[in-house]
Amino acid sequence: MPIYEFRCKHCDHRFQKLCSLGENGENIACPSCKADNPIRVMSGFTLNNPGALAGSRGDSCRGCTSSNCDGCRS
Ligand SMILES: [Zn+2]
């Protein structure tokens, strides 16, 4: 099952939750303020996408100009 990220409309709290496919947050409550119907946020995080994960990690060597830095290729 995929992990979805949600953002609470009420308090702006962001959290992640394991959901069945197609679930849109109707049955989920914000863990912070208990408001329901959080907004589902699409993140590169989800599944089967190591490229997206590596891309998001690229932040750590943003300023790197070395030609042999593997992390800078993507
Ligand atoms: Zn909330």
N, CA, C, O and the ligand as a Tripos MOL2 file, in Angstrom:
@<TRIPOS>MOLECULE
protein
  297   295    75     0     0
PROTEIN
NO_CHARGES

@<TRIPOS>ATOM
      1 N           0.8430   -1.2060    0.0000 N.3       1 MET1
      2 CA          0.0000    0.0000    0.0000 C.3       1 MET1
      3 C           0.8730    1.2490    0.0000 C.2       1 MET1
      4 O           1.9330    1.2880    0.6250 O.2       1 MET1
      5 N           0.4210    2.2320   -0.6900 N.am      2 PRO2
      6 CA          1.2200    3.4550   -0.7600 C.3       2 PRO2
      7 C           1.1050    4.2970    0.4970 C.2       2 PRO2
      8 O           0.1230    4.2220    1.2360 O.2       2 PRO2
      9 N           2.1150    5.0840    0.7130 N.am      3 ILE3
     10 CA          2.0430    6.0690    1.7980 C.3       3 ILE3
     11 C           1.6970    7.4080    1.1770 C.2       3 ILE3
     12 O           2.3890    7.8870    0.2790 O.2       3 ILE3
     13 N           0.6470    7.9930    1.6510 N.am      4 TYR4
     14 CA          0.2690    9.3020    1.1540 C.3       4 TYR4
     15 C           0.5960   10.3580    2.1860 C.2       4 TYR4
     16 O           0.5870   10.1190    3.3940 O.2       4 TYR4
     17 N           0.8820   11.5260    1.6650 N.am      5 GLU5
     18 CA          1.1050   12.6460    2.5670 C.3       5 GLU5
     19 C          -0.1420   13.5140    2.5540 C.2       5 GLU5
     20 O          -0.7290   13.7650    1.5020 O.2       5 GLU5
     21 N          -0.5310   13.9600    3.7150 N.am      6 PHE6
     22 CA         -1.7140   14.8030    3.8400 C.3       6 PHE6
     23 C          -1.3570   16.1100    4.5200 C.2       6 PHE6
     24 O          -0.4170   16.2070    5.3080 O.2       6 PHE6
     25 N          -2.1430   17.0930    4.1810 N.am      7 ARG7
     26 CA         -1.9820   18.3760    4.8680 C.3       7 ARG7
     27 C          -3.3410   18.7890    5.4130 C.2       7 ARG7
     28 O          -4.3440   18.7750    4.6990 O.2       7 ARG7
     29 N          -3.3550   19.1490    6.6650 N.am      8 CYS8
     30 CA         -4.6040   19.5370    7.3100 C.3       8 CYS8
     31 C          -5.0020   20.9430    6.8740 C.2       8 CYS8
     32 O          -4.2000   21.8770    6.9030 O.2       8 CYS8
     33 N          -6.2760   21.0660    6.4670 N.am      9 LYS9
     34 CA         -6.7630   22.3780    6.0450 C.3       9 LYS9
     35 C          -6.9040   23.3310    7.2200 C.2       9 LYS9
     36 O          -6.8670   24.5520    7.0700 O.2       9 LYS9
     37 N          -7.0620   22.7450    8.3650 N.am     10 HIS10
     38 CA         -7.3670   23.5500    9.5490 C.3      10 HIS10
     39 C          -6.1040   24.1280   10.1890 C.2      10 HIS10
     40 O          -6.0300   25.3290   10.4470 O.2      10 HIS10
     41 N          -5.1220   23.2790   10.4410 N.am     11 CYS11
     42 CA         -3.9410   23.7490   11.1840 C.3      11 CYS11
     43 C          -2.6570   23.6600   10.3540 C.2      11 CYS11
     44 O          -1.5760   23.9920   10.8410 O.2      11 CYS11
     45 N          -2.7780   23.2140    9.1000 N.am     12 ASP12
     46 CA         -1.6280   23.1450    8.2020 C.3      12 ASP12
     47 C          -0.6000   22.0900    8.6010 C.2      12 ASP12
     48 O           0.5240   22.0880    8.0990 O.2      12 ASP12
     49 N          -0.9770   21.2270    9.4760 N.am     13 HIS13
     50 CA         -0.0950   20.1390    9.8810 C.3      13 HIS13
     51 C           0.0510   19.1410    8.7330 C.2      13 HIS13
     52 O          -0.9370   18.7780    8.0940 O.2      13 HIS13
     53 N           1.2650   18.7040    8.4750 N.am     14 ARG14
     54 CA          1.4880   17.6980    7.4300 C.3      14 ARG14
     55 C           1.8090   16.3670    8.0690 C.2      14 ARG14
     56 O           2.5530   16.3030    9.0480 O.2      14 ARG14
     57 N           1.2540   15.3090    7.5210 N.am     15 PHE15
     58 CA          1.5070   13.9870    8.0710 C.3      15 PHE15
     59 C           1.3690   12.9500    6.9740 C.2      15 PHE15
     60 O           0.8050   13.2160    5.9130 O.2      15 PHE15
     61 N           1.8900   11.7710    7.2430 N.am     16 GLN16
     62 CA          1.8390   10.7060    6.2560 C.3      16 GLN16
     63 C           1.0390    9.5500    6.7920 C.2      16 GLN16
     64 O           1.0420    9.2740    7.9920 O.2      16 GLN16
     65 N           0.3630    8.8840    5.9030 N.am     17 LYS17
     66 CA         -0.4700    7.7780    6.3370 C.3      17 LYS17
     67 C          -0.5140    6.7130    5.2590 C.2      17 LYS17
     68 O          -0.5600    7.0060    4.0650 O.2      17 LYS17
     69 N          -0.4970    5.4920    5.7040 N.am     18 LEU18
     70 CA         -0.6240    4.3570    4.8020 C.3      18 LEU18
     71 C          -2.0870    4.2170    4.4250 C.2      18 LEU18
     72 O          -2.9440    4.0840    5.2990 O.2      18 LEU18
     73 N          -2.3810    4.2460    3.1360 N.am     19 CYS19
     74 CA         -3.7760    4.2130    2.7080 C.3      19 CYS19
     75 C          -3.9720    3.1490    1.6500 C.2      19 CYS19
     76 O          -3.0240    2.7470    0.9760 O.2      19 CYS19
     77 N          -5.1900    2.6990    1.5100 N.am     20 SER20
     78 CA         -5.4780    1.8390    0.3790 C.3      20 SER20
     79 C          -5.5620    2.7020   -0.8700 C.2      20 SER20
     80 O          -5.8470    3.8970   -0.7970 O.2      20 SER20
     81 N          -5.3130    2.0860   -2.0050 N.am     21 LEU21
     82 CA         -5.3200    2.8300   -3.2550 C.3      21 LEU21
     83 C          -6.6590    3.5280   -3.4740 C.2      21 LEU21
     84 O          -7.7160    2.9500   -3.2230 O.2      21 LEU21
     85 N          -6.6080    4.7420   -3.9330 N.am     22 GLY22
     86 CA         -7.8340    5.4630   -4.2410 C.3      22 GLY22
     87 C          -8.4230    6.2010   -3.0550 C.2      22 GLY22
     88 O          -9.3700    6.9740   -3.1970 O.2      22 GLY22
     89 N          -7.8650    5.9620   -1.9080 N.am     23 GLU23
     90 CA         -8.3930    6.6760   -0.7450 C.3      23 GLU23
     91 C          -8.0290    8.1560   -0.8640 C.2      23 GLU23
     92 O          -6.9220    8.5030   -1.2730 O.2      23 GLU23
     93 N          -8.9520    8.9980   -0.5100 N.am     24 ASN24
     94 CA         -8.6980   10.4160   -0.7190 C.3      24 ASN24
     95 C          -8.7170   11.2270    0.5650 C.2      24 ASN24
     96 O          -8.7800   12.4560    0.5200 O.2      24 ASN24
     97 N          -8.6640   10.5740    1.6830 N.am     25 GLY25
     98 CA         -8.5710   11.3120    2.9290 C.3      25 GLY25
     99 C          -9.8870   11.4940    3.6530 C.2      25 GLY25
    100 O          -9.9280   12.0870    4.7310 O.2      25 GLY25
    101 N         -10.9640   10.9890    3.0730 N.am     26 GLU26
    102 CA        -12.2780   11.1840    3.6970 C.3      26 GLU26
    103 C         -12.3720   10.6250    5.1120 C.2      26 GLU26
    104 O         -13.0430   11.1800    5.9820 O.2      26 GLU26
    105 N         -11.6720    9.5000    5.3150 N.am     27 ASN27
    106 CA        -11.8160    8.8300    6.6020 C.3      27 ASN27
    107 C         -10.6460    9.1060    7.5350 C.2      27 ASN27
    108 O         -10.4450    8.4060    8.5280 O.2      27 ASN27
    109 N          -9.8970   10.1140    7.2090 N.am     28 ILE28
    110 CA         -8.6820   10.3820    7.9610 C.3      28 ILE28
    111 C          -8.8260   11.6930    8.7250 C.2      28 ILE28
    112 O          -9.3600   12.6770    8.2110 O.2      28 ILE28
    113 N          -8.3480   11.6840    9.9390 N.am     29 ALA29
    114 CA         -8.3980   12.8970   10.7420 C.3      29 ALA29
    115 C          -6.9770   13.3700   11.0290 C.2      29 ALA29
    116 O          -6.0520   12.5690   11.1620 O.2      29 ALA29
    117 N          -6.8300   14.6550   11.1200 N.am     30 CYS30
    118 CA         -5.5350   15.2430   11.4430 C.3      30 CYS30
    119 C          -5.0840   14.7800   12.8320 C.2      30 CYS30
    120 O          -5.8430   14.8960   13.7940 O.2      30 CYS30
    121 N          -3.8720   14.2630   12.9450 N.am     31 PRO31
    122 CA         -3.4060   13.8030   14.2490 C.3      31 PRO31
    123 C          -3.1550   14.9530   15.2200 C.2      31 PRO31
    124 O          -3.0300   14.7420   16.4260 O.2      31 PRO31
    125 N          -3.0850   16.1330   14.6980 N.am     32 SER32
    126 CA         -2.7960   17.2770   15.5580 C.3      32 SER32
    127 C          -4.0580   17.9200   16.1240 C.2      32 SER32
    128 O          -4.1610   18.1380   17.3310 O.2      32 SER32
    129 N          -5.0190   18.2230   15.2490 N.am     33 CYS33
    130 CA         -6.2050   18.9460   15.7170 C.3      33 CYS33
    131 C          -7.4920   18.1470   15.5390 C.2      33 CYS33
    132 O          -8.5630   18.6100   15.9300 O.2      33 CYS33
    133 N          -7.4000   16.9590   14.9560 N.am     34 LYS34
    134 CA         -8.5490   16.0620   14.7700 C.3      34 LYS34
    135 C          -9.5410   16.5150   13.7060 C.2      34 LYS34
    136 O         -10.6160   15.9290   13.5710 O.2      34 LYS34
    137 N          -9.1980   17.5310   12.9640 N.am     35 ALA35
    138 CA        -10.0740   17.9340   11.8740 C.3      35 ALA35
    139 C         -10.0600   16.8540   10.8000 C.2      35 ALA35
    140 O          -9.0410   16.1960   10.5880 O.2      35 ALA35
    141 N         -11.1780   16.6750   10.1310 N.am     36 ASP36
    142 CA        -11.2000   15.6450    9.1020 C.3      36 ASP36
    143 C         -11.0020   16.2500    7.7110 C.2      36 ASP36
    144 O         -10.8280   17.4590    7.5510 O.2      36 ASP36
    145 N         -11.0340   15.3680    6.7160 N.am     37 ASN37
    146 CA        -10.8270   15.7610    5.3220 C.3      37 ASN37
    147 C          -9.5350   16.5450    5.0650 C.2      37 ASN37
    148 O          -9.5890   17.6630    4.5520 O.2      37 ASN37
    149 N          -8.4030   15.9870    5.4060 N.am     38 PRO38
    150 CA         -7.1460   16.6370    5.0460 C.3      38 PRO38
    151 C          -6.9360   16.5900    3.5350 C.2      38 PRO38
    152 O          -7.5280   15.7590    2.8460 O.2      38 PRO38
    153 N          -6.1190   17.4540    3.0400 N.am     39 ILE39
    154 CA         -5.8100   17.4820    1.6090 C.3      39 ILE39
    155 C          -4.6880   16.4920    1.3300 C.2      39 ILE39
    156 O          -3.6800   16.4720    2.0360 O.2      39 ILE39
    157 N          -4.8640   15.6790    0.3110 N.am     40 ARG40
    158 CA         -3.7990   14.7430   -0.0280 C.3      40 ARG40
    159 C          -2.7450   15.4770   -0.8440 C.2      40 ARG40
    160 O          -3.0500   16.1420   -1.8340 O.2      40 ARG40
    161 N          -1.5160   15.3410   -0.4110 N.am     41 VAL41
    162 CA         -0.4070   15.9970   -1.0880 C.3      41 VAL41
    163 C           0.3650   14.9550   -1.8710 C.2      41 VAL41
    164 O           0.7280   13.9090   -1.3340 O.2      41 VAL41
    165 N           0.6120   15.2370   -3.1290 N.am     42 MET42
    166 CA          1.4240   14.3260   -3.9130 C.3      42 MET42
    167 C           2.8950   14.6100   -3.6350 C.2      42 MET42
    168 O           3.3720   15.7290   -3.8260 O.2      42 MET42
    169 N           3.5930   13.5970   -3.1890 N.am     43 SER43
    170 CA          5.0210   13.7870   -2.9790 C.3      43 SER43
    171 C           5.7810   12.7280   -3.7540 C.2      43 SER43
    172 O           5.2260   11.6840   -4.0960 O.2      43 SER43
    173 N           7.0200   12.9870   -4.0240 N.am     44 GLY44
    174 CA          7.8320   12.0590   -4.7800 C.3      44 GLY44
    175 C           8.1840   10.8190   -3.9980 C.2      44 GLY44
    176 O           8.8190    9.8980   -4.5120 O.2      44 GLY44
    177 N           7.7860   10.8070   -2.8100 N.am     45 PHE45
    178 CA          7.9990    9.8690   -1.7740 C.3      45 PHE45
    179 C           7.4240    8.4900   -2.0000 C.2      45 PHE45
    180 O           7.9910    7.4820   -1.5790 O.2      45 PHE45
    181 N           6.3290    8.4650   -2.6460 N.am     46 THR46
    182 CA          5.4830    7.2800   -2.6510 C.3      46 THR46
    183 C           6.2180    5.9950   -2.9720 C.2      46 THR46
    184 O           7.0610    5.6050   -2.1640 O.2      46 THR46
    185 N           5.9900    5.3320   -4.0190 N.am     47 LEU47
    186 CA          6.5840    4.0040   -4.1420 C.3      47 LEU47
    187 C           7.2410    3.7710   -5.4860 C.2      47 LEU47
    188 O           7.0120    4.5150   -6.4390 O.2      47 LEU47
    189 N           8.0410    2.7590   -5.5540 N.am     48 ASN48
    190 CA          8.6020    2.3200   -6.8240 C.3      48 ASN48
    191 C           9.2340    3.4570   -7.6080 C.2      48 ASN48
    192 O           9.1910    3.4650   -8.8390 O.2      48 ASN48
    193 N           9.7990    4.3810   -6.9300 N.am     49 ASN49
    194 CA         10.3710    5.5120   -7.6510 C.3      49 ASN49
    195 C          11.6680    5.9840   -7.0030 C.2      49 ASN49
    196 O          11.7370    7.0870   -6.4610 O.2      49 ASN49
    197 N          12.6890    5.1410   -7.0650 N.am     50 PRO50
    198 CA         13.9620    5.5340   -6.4510 C.3      50 PRO50
    199 C          14.5560    6.7800   -7.0960 C.2      50 PRO50
    200 O          15.3050    7.5180   -6.4550 O.2      50 PRO50
    201 N          14.2270    7.0140   -8.3510 N.am     51 GLY51
    202 CA         14.7370    8.2120   -9.0250 C.3      51 GLY51
    203 C          14.2540    9.4760   -8.3530 C.2      51 GLY51
    204 O          15.0160   10.4230   -8.1620 O.2      51 GLY51
    205 N          12.9800    9.4860   -7.9960 N.am     52 ALA52
    206 CA         12.4170   10.6570   -7.3400 C.3      52 ALA52
    207 C          13.0550   10.8620   -5.9740 C.2      52 ALA52
    208 O          13.3160   11.9860   -5.5460 O.2      52 ALA52
    209 N          13.2940    9.7490   -5.3110 N.am     53 LEU53
    210 CA         13.8990    9.8370   -3.9940 C.3      53 LEU53
    211 C          15.3110   10.4000   -4.0800 C.2      53 LEU53
    212 O          15.6940   11.2700   -3.2970 O.2      53 LEU53
    213 N          16.0790    9.8970   -5.0370 N.am     54 ALA54
    214 CA         17.4370   10.3880   -5.2100 C.3      54 ALA54
    215 C          17.4230   11.8610   -5.5860 C.2      54 ALA54
    216 O          18.2570   12.6430   -5.1290 O.2      54 ALA54
    217 N          16.4580   12.2260   -6.4290 N.am     55 GLY55
    218 CA         16.3630   13.6230   -6.8470 C.3      55 GLY55
    219 C          16.1150   14.5430   -5.6730 C.2      55 GLY55
    220 O          16.7000   15.6220   -5.5830 O.2      55 GLY55
    221 N          15.2520   14.1180   -4.7820 N.am     56 SER56
    222 CA         14.9510   14.9850   -3.6540 C.3      56 SER56
    223 C          16.1300   15.0650   -2.6960 C.2      56 SER56
    224 O          16.2900   16.0450   -1.9680 O.2      56 SER56
    225 N          16.9460   14.0280   -2.7070 N.am     57 ARG57
    226 CA         18.1170   14.0610   -1.8420 C.3      57 ARG57
    227 C          19.2260   14.9320   -2.4230 C.2      57 ARG57
    228 O          20.1880   15.2710   -1.7330 O.2      57 ARG57
    229 N          19.0830   15.2920   -3.7000 N.am     58 GLY58
    230 CA         20.1020   16.0880   -4.3640 C.3      58 GLY58
    231 C          20.3540   17.4150   -3.6800 C.2      58 GLY58
    232 O          21.3920   18.0430   -3.8870 O.2      58 GLY58
    233 N          19.4130   17.8350   -2.8720 N.am     59 ASP59
    234 CA         19.5580   19.0870   -2.1560 C.3      59 ASP59
    235 C          20.8400   19.1550   -1.3400 C.2      59 ASP59
    236 O          21.4150   20.2270   -1.1490 O.2      59 ASP59
    237 N          21.2790   17.9980   -0.8640 N.am     60 SER60
    238 CA         22.3910   18.0000    0.0670 C.3      60 SER60
    239 C          23.7040   18.3870   -0.6000 C.2      60 SER60
    240 O          24.6430   18.8020    0.0800 O.2      60 SER60
    241 N          23.7850   18.2540   -1.9490 N.am     61 CYS61
    242 CA         25.0370   18.6380   -2.5950 C.3      61 CYS61
    243 C          24.7780   19.6570   -3.6950 C.2      61 CYS61
    244 O          25.4300   19.6360   -4.7380 O.2      61 CYS61
    245 N          23.8480   20.5210   -3.4620 N.am     62 ARG62
    246 CA         23.4430   21.5030   -4.4570 C.3      62 ARG62
    247 C          24.6210   22.3520   -4.9460 C.2      62 ARG62
    248 O          24.7090   22.6770   -6.1300 O.2      62 ARG62
    249 N          25.4960   22.6970   -4.0570 N.am     63 GLY63
    250 CA         26.5730   23.6030   -4.4310 C.3      63 GLY63
    251 C          27.8120   22.8940   -4.9330 C.2      63 GLY63
    252 O          28.8370   23.5280   -5.1840 O.2      63 GLY63
    253 N          27.7260   21.5810   -5.0820 N.am     64 CYS64
    254 CA         28.9090   20.8040   -5.4240 C.3      64 CYS64
    255 C          29.2810   20.9630   -6.8970 C.2      64 CYS64
    256 O          28.4200   20.7780   -7.7570 O.2      64 CYS64
    257 N          30.4920   21.2890   -7.2080 N.am     65 THR65
    258 CA         30.9260   21.4410   -8.5810 C.3      65 THR65
    259 C          31.8980   20.3430   -8.9820 C.2      65 THR65
    260 O          32.4240   20.3550  -10.0950 O.2      65 THR65
    261 N          32.1360   19.4120   -8.1010 N.am     66 SER66
    262 CA         33.0650   18.3300   -8.4020 C.3      66 SER66
    263 C          32.5430   17.4330   -9.5100 C.2      66 SER66
    264 O          31.3500   17.1330   -9.5410 O.2      66 SER66
    265 N          33.3930   17.0010  -10.4110 N.am     67 SER67
    266 CA         32.9610   16.1590  -11.5130 C.3      67 SER67
    267 C          32.7760   14.7130  -11.1150 C.2      67 SER67
    268 O          32.1910   13.9410  -11.8740 O.2      67 SER67
    269 N          33.2470   14.3280   -9.9710 N.am     68 ASN68
    270 CA         33.1050   12.9310   -9.5700 C.3      68 ASN68
    271 C          32.1230   12.7300   -8.4220 C.2      68 ASN68
    272 O          32.1880   11.7400   -7.6940 O.2      68 ASN68
    273 N          31.2320   13.6690   -8.2770 N.am     69 CYS69
    274 CA         30.2230   13.5270   -7.2390 C.3      69 CYS69
    275 C          29.0250   12.7630   -7.7910 C.2      69 CYS69
    276 O          28.2520   13.3090   -8.5790 O.2      69 CYS69
    277 N          28.8670   11.5340   -7.3960 N.am     70 ASP70
    278 CA         27.7790   10.7040   -7.9280 C.3      70 ASP70
    279 C          26.4120   11.3160   -7.6730 C.2      70 ASP70
    280 O          25.5170   11.1990   -8.5100 O.2      70 ASP70
    281 N          26.2430   11.9490   -6.5580 N.am     71 GLY71
    282 CA         24.9370   12.4900   -6.1900 C.3      71 GLY71
    283 C          24.5040   13.6410   -7.0740 C.2      71 GLY71
    284 O          23.3340   14.0230   -7.0490 O.2      71 GLY71
    285 N          25.4070   14.2010   -7.8490 N.am     72 CYS72
    286 CA         25.0710   15.3660   -8.6610 C.3      72 CYS72
    287 C          24.5630   15.0020  -10.0590 C.2      72 CYS72
    288 O          24.1520   15.8870  -10.8110 O.2      72 CYS72
    289 N          24.5830   13.7410  -10.4120 N.am     73 ARG73
    290 CA         24.2090   13.3550  -11.7800 C.3      73 ARG73
    291 C          22.7480   13.5690  -12.0790 C.2      73 ARG73
    292 O          22.3850   13.9050  -13.2070 O.2      73 ARG73
    293 N          21.9130   13.3790  -11.0970 N.am     74 SER74
    294 CA         20.4740   13.5330  -11.3660 C.3      74 SER74
    295 C          20.0510   14.9240  -10.9820 C.2      74 SER74
    296 O          18.8790   15.2740  -11.1230 O.2      74 SER74
    297 ZN         -4.9970   19.8080   11.8720 Zn       75 ZN75
@<TRIPOS>BOND
     1     1     2 1
     2     2     3 1
     3     3     4 2
     4     3     5 am
     5     5     6 1
     6     6     7 1
     7     7     8 2
     8     7     9 am
     9     9    10 1
    10    10    11 1
    11    11    12 2
    12    11    13 am
    13    13    14 1
    14    14    15 1
    15    15    16 2
    16    15    17 am
    17    17    18 1
    18    18    19 1
    19    19    20 2
    20    19    21 am
    21    21    22 1
    22    22    23 1
    23    23    24 2
    24    23    25 am
    25    25    26 1
    26    26    27 1
    27    27    28 2
    28    27    29 am
    29    29    30 1
    30    30    31 1
    31    31    32 2
    32    31    33 am
    33    33    34 1
    34    34    35 1
    35    35    36 2
    36    35    37 am
    37    37    38 1
    38    38    39 1
    39    39    40 2
    40    39    41 am
    41    41    42 1
    42    42    43 1
    43    43    44 2
    44    43    45 am
    45    45    46 1
    46    46    47 1
    47    47    48 2
    48    47    49 am
    49    49    50 1
    50    50    51 1
    51    51    52 2
    52    51    53 am
    53    53    54 1
    54    54    55 1
    55    55    56 2
    56    55    57 am
    57    57    58 1
    58    58    59 1
    59    59    60 2
    60    59    61 am
    61    61    62 1
    62    62    63 1
    63    63    64 2
    64    63    65 am
    65    65    66 1
    66    66    67 1
    67    67    68 2
    68    67    69 am
    69    69    70 1
    70    70    71 1
    71    71    72 2
    72    71    73 am
    73    73    74 1
    74    74    75 1
    75    75    76 2
    76    75    77 am
    77    77    78 1
    78    78    79 1
    79    79    80 2
    80    79    81 am
    81    81    82 1
    82    82    83 1
    83    83    84 2
    84    83    85 am
    85    85    86 1
    86    86    87 1
    87    87    88 2
    88    87    89 am
    89    89    90 1
    90    90    91 1
    91    91    92 2
    92    91    93 am
    93    93    94 1
    94    94    95 1
    95    95    96 2
    96    95    97 am
    97    97    98 1
    98    98    99 1
    99    99   100 2
   100    99   101 am
   101   101   102 1
   102   102   103 1
   103   103   104 2
   104   103   105 am
   105   105   106 1
   106   106   107 1
   107   107   108 2
   108   107   109 am
   109   109   110 1
   110   110   111 1
   111   111   112 2
   112   111   113 am
   113   113   114 1
   114   114   115 1
   115   115   116 2
   116   115   117 am
   117   117   118 1
   118   118   119 1
   119   119   120 2
   120   119   121 am
   121   121   122 1
   122   122   123 1
   123   123   124 2
   124   123   125 am
   125   125   126 1
   126   126   127 1
   127   127   128 2
   128   127   129 am
   129   129   130 1
   130   130   131 1
   131   131   132 2
   132   131   133 am
   133   133   134 1
   134   134   135 1
   135   135   136 2
   136   135   137 am
   137   137   138 1
   138   138   139 1
   139   139   140 2
   140   139   141 am
   141   141   142 1
   142   142   143 1
   143   143   144 2
   144   143   145 am
   145   145   146 1
   146   146   147 1
   147   147   148 2
   148   147   149 am
   149   149   150 1
   150   150   151 1
   151   151   152 2
   152   151   153 am
   153   153   154 1
   154   154   155 1
   155   155   156 2
   156   155   157 am
   157   157   158 1
   158   158   159 1
   159   159   160 2
   160   159   161 am
   161   161   162 1
   162   162   163 1
   163   163   164 2
   164   163   165 am
   165   165   166 1
   166   166   167 1
   167   167   168 2
   168   167   169 am
   169   169   170 1
   170   170   171 1
   171   171   172 2
   172   171   173 am
   173   173   174 1
   174   174   175 1
   175   175   176 2
   176   175   177 am
   177   177   178 1
   178   178   179 1
   179   179   180 2
   180   179   181 am
   181   181   182 1
   182   182   183 1
   183   183   184 2
   184   183   185 am
   185   185   186 1
   186   186   187 1
   187   187   188 2
   188   187   189 am
   189   189   190 1
   190   190   191 1
   191   191   192 2
   192   191   193 am
   193   193   194 1
   194   194   195 1
   195   195   196 2
   196   195   197 am
   197   197   198 1
   198   198   199 1
   199   199   200 2
   200   199   201 am
   201   201   202 1
   202   202   203 1
   203   203   204 2
   204   203   205 am
   205   205   206 1
   206   206   207 1
   207   207   208 2
   208   207   209 am
   209   209   210 1
   210   210   211 1
   211   211   212 2
   212   211   213 am
   213   213   214 1
   214   214   215 1
   215   215   216 2
   216   215   217 am
   217   217   218 1
   218   218   219 1
   219   219   220 2
   220   219   221 am
   221   221   222 1
   222   222   223 1
   223   223   224 2
   224   223   225 am
   225   225   226 1
   226   226   227 1
   227   227   228 2
   228   227   229 am
   229   229   230 1
   230   230   231 1
   231   231   232 2
   232   231   233 am
   233   233   234 1
   234   234   235 1
   235   235   236 2
   236   235   237 am
   237   237   238 1
   238   238   239 1
   239   239   240 2
   240   239   241 am
   241   241   242 1
   242   242   243 1
   243   243   244 2
   244   243   245 am
   245   245   246 1
   246   246   247 1
   247   247   248 2
   248   247   249 am
   249   249   250 1
   250   250   251 1
   251   251   252 2
   252   251   253 am
   253   253   254 1
   254   254   255 1
   255   255   256 2
   256   255   257 am
   257   257   258 1
   258   258   259 1
   259   259   260 2
   260   259   261 am
   261   261   262 1
   262   262   263 1
   263   263   264 2
   264   263   265 am
   265   265   266 1
   266   266   267 1
   267   267   268 2
   268   267   269 am
   269   269   270 1
   270   270   271 1
   271   271   272 2
   272   271   273 am
   273   273   274 1
   274   274   275 1
   275   275   276 2
   276   275   277 am
   277   277   278 1
   278   278   279 1
   279   279   280 2
   280   279   281 am
   281   281   282 1
   282   282   283 1
   283   283   284 2
   284   283   285 am
   285   285   286 1
   286   286   287 1
   287   287   288 2
   288   287   289 am
   289   289   290 1
   290   290   291 1
   291   291   292 2
   292   291   293 am
   293   293   294 1
   294   294   295 1
   295   295   296 2
@<TRIPOS>SUBSTRUCTURE
     1 MET1         2 RESIDUE 1 A MET
     2 PRO2         6 RESIDUE 1 A PRO
     3 ILE3        10 RESIDUE 1 A ILE
     4 TYR4        14 RESIDUE 1 A TYR
     5 GLU5        18 RESIDUE 1 A GLU
     6 PHE6        22 RESIDUE 1 A PHE
     7 ARG7        26 RESIDUE 1 A ARG
     8 CYS8        30 RESIDUE 1 A CYS
     9 LYS9        34 RESIDUE 1 A LYS
    10 HIS10       38 RESIDUE 1 A HIS
    11 CYS11       42 RESIDUE 1 A CYS
    12 ASP12       46 RESIDUE 1 A ASP
    13 HIS13       50 RESIDUE 1 A HIS
    14 ARG14       54 RESIDUE 1 A ARG
    15 PHE15       58 RESIDUE 1 A PHE
    16 GLN16       62 RESIDUE 1 A GLN
    17 LYS17       66 RESIDUE 1 A LYS
    18 LEU18       70 RESIDUE 1 A LEU
    19 CYS19       74 RESIDUE 1 A CYS
    20 SER20       78 RESIDUE 1 A SER
    21 LEU21       82 RESIDUE 1 A LEU
    22 GLY22       86 RESIDUE 1 A GLY
    23 GLU23       90 RESIDUE 1 A GLU
    24 ASN24       94 RESIDUE 1 A ASN
    25 GLY25       98 RESIDUE 1 A GLY
    26 GLU26      102 RESIDUE 1 A GLU
    27 ASN27      106 RESIDUE 1 A ASN
    28 ILE28      110 RESIDUE 1 A ILE
    29 ALA29      114 RESIDUE 1 A ALA
    30 CYS30      118 RESIDUE 1 A CYS
    31 PRO31      122 RESIDUE 1 A PRO
    32 SER32      126 RESIDUE 1 A SER
    33 CYS33      130 RESIDUE 1 A CYS
    34 LYS34      134 RESIDUE 1 A LYS
    35 ALA35      138 RESIDUE 1 A ALA
    36 ASP36      142 RESIDUE 1 A ASP
    37 ASN37      146 RESIDUE 1 A ASN
    38 PRO38      150 RESIDUE 1 A PRO
    39 ILE39      154 RESIDUE 1 A ILE
    40 ARG40      158 RESIDUE 1 A ARG
    41 VAL41      162 RESIDUE 1 A VAL
    42 MET42      166 RESIDUE 1 A MET
    43 SER43      170 RESIDUE 1 A SER
    44 GLY44      174 RESIDUE 1 A GLY
    45 PHE45      178 RESIDUE 1 A PHE
    46 THR46      182 RESIDUE 1 A THR
    47 LEU47      186 RESIDUE 1 A LEU
    48 ASN48      190 RESIDUE 1 A ASN
    49 ASN49      194 RESIDUE 1 A ASN
    50 PRO50      198 RESIDUE 1 A PRO
    51 GLY51      202 RESIDUE 1 A GLY
    52 ALA52      206 RESIDUE 1 A ALA
    53 LEU53      210 RESIDUE 1 A LEU
    54 ALA54      214 RESIDUE 1 A ALA
    55 GLY55      218 RESIDUE 1 A GLY
    56 SER56      222 RESIDUE 1 A SER
    57 ARG57      226 RESIDUE 1 A ARG
    58 GLY58      230 RESIDUE 1 A GLY
    59 ASP59      234 RESIDUE 1 A ASP
    60 SER60      238 RESIDUE 1 A SER
    61 CYS61      242 RESIDUE 1 A CYS
    62 ARG62      246 RESIDUE 1 A ARG
    63 GLY63      250 RESIDUE 1 A GLY
    64 CYS64      254 RESIDUE 1 A CYS
    65 THR65      258 RESIDUE 1 A THR
    66 SER66      262 RESIDUE 1 A SER
    67 SER67      266 RESIDUE 1 A SER
    68 ASN68      270 RESIDUE 1 A ASN
    69 CYS69      274 RESIDUE 1 A CYS
    70 ASP70      278 RESIDUE 1 A ASP
    71 GLY71      282 RESIDUE 1 A GLY
    72 CYS72      286 RESIDUE 1 A CYS
    73 ARG73      290 RESIDUE 1 A ARG
    74 SER74      294 RESIDUE 1 A SER
    75 ZN75       297 GROUP 0 **** ****
